[in-house]
């Protein structure tokens, strides 16, 4: 019989995060466990889940500074989607964007100097967005795309030289690439795809699509940075999307959707073993890797509320060949 554990949400308290010399693997994600969307952090062994934002407004899409000192996210706490940053030491948030537009999809650059994001601030149609960058103080904003279409979900290459993103400019809605300054834009996939994410070595890009290999539902693929050698990563009977590769290249965390329920899964890149990290009715999505030197460390000052049940057992699956 499958065992279940009752975990607890540890809310932010003093000395919550500590330096871990062993590089504990930790992820952040968005979840609606308290009636609205908040950002959580949790070890990949499902220990020590913590609600980081704990705000009545919806907070989503965490992305981390490379040193783990802060994370950027999207919040509606001032009435419309804006980009915020939370300082992990002060445990305070500050707003980076301040306009009537929709500002979403933040992505922190590997050198820590820039945050890329999508915005419709200069668009006639609210559904159309462009990719921008700004510094971590919300200054020096620069628009990178300006040719039309819906441009979203920017993802930095590990060396910070390139940005992958989704664009409908070609009428397909595929994954595109451009230099970090917006130059040399080109299509990477010739089919509709979403949620680009770079492999740790910068040689591949992961994404979700239902237009390759005769799959019936969107699932995870990898493609070389020149657009060649597409291969399927998983072959489950449910939608898989929103991949994020660990900095050491050993893991890919992603979102699986079944019957309107979204859960976080973990794929071991070496042998394709899959582990389900969350099993709550509702939504857990937008996973991101927390820099390895940080780990969650509860102490006597933290406050606890009910987390719910998480499945303890491991769900195993093998990599499926792209040729059947």
Buried (B, 14 or more C-beta within 10 A) or exposed (E): EEEEEEBBBBBBBEEBBEEBEEEBBBBBBBBBBBEBBBBBBBBBEBBBBBBBBBBEEBBBBBBBBBEBBBBBBBBBBEEEBBBBBBEBEEEEBEBBBEEEBBBBBBBBBBEBBBBBBBBBBEBEEEEBBBBBBBBBEBEEBEEBBEEEBBBBBBBBBBEBEBBBBBBBBEEBBBBBBBEBEBEEBEBBBBBBBBBBBBBBEBEBBBBBBBBBBEBEBBBBBBBBBEBEEBBBBBBBEBBBBBBBBBBEBEBBBBBBBEEEBBBBBBBBBEEBBBBBBBBBEBBBBBBBBBBBBBBBBBEEEBEEEEBBBBBEEEBEBEBBEBEE
